[in-house]
């Protein structure tokens, strides 16, 4: 008499395999998910990097550089200022050294899911906060040039938000030091 062999898996074997797959998925899933806090941190880092780049270029080249924040367009652009003409002319032809693209950060899209919720660039003896923040060529001191009149930075920050969380990027008067809080 022949013994009949069944091909297939037992219920116990199937449960073990499914349990192992579930365990692997549970461990690996957080690494693949883009959580909101990481997205907010990434956006804050990019803003700080843009500010630090403008500051460093102003010192390195001796020409004024800066950023302009656009709340309605949800963007932050790096610019250079040609102060050899009156009034000074702003050029948006600065390239990000890492991406080789124009330095124009767009929020609520792509890699920068966070939004600009507030920005504040206040200059001494200037009545209203501005959207431009410049760094003096050669020194990197934060300033605002209004038709040849220079105003020194009093207080500056950019606030980003995402799903109730916020990050604040501050710029120190006189030194131009950029910090993320």
C-alpha positions, 0 to 999 in steps of 0.5 A: 500500500502506498502512503499518500503525501500531501503537498502544501503548508500546514496552518502553523507554518502559514501563521509563522510566515504571516507573523514574521512578515507582519513583524518585518512590516511593522519595523520597516514601515516607520522608516518609509513613512514621511512624518510631519515632524521630519517634513517640518524639520527639513523645511526649516533646515532648507530655510536656514541653509538659504539664509546662511548661504546668502550671508556667506556669499555677501561676506565672500563676494563683497556684494550684498545678498539676501532673501525675500519672503513671499507669504502669498506665493509661499516662497523664499528666494535668494537674491543679490543686490547691485548697489553700483546703480541708484536705486539698487537693482535686485537680481534673482539669478542665484543658484543653489550650490547643491541642486544647481537650480535657482535658489527659490524655495517653494512651500506646500509643494514637493519636498517642502510640505510645510508652510510659511505661517509668518515672517518678520524682518524689522529694521531700526528707524524704519516704520514697517516690517519688510519682506526683504532681508539683506546682508551687507557685502563684505561684512554680512551684517543684516540690513535693508537698503531703501533707495540708498538709505541703509537700515540695520536689522532690529529683529527677524524670524521666519515661522513655518508650520505643519499640522499644528507644529511650528519651527522658527528660524531666527536671524540675529542682528549685527552677526546674521547668525541663523538658528532654528527653534 
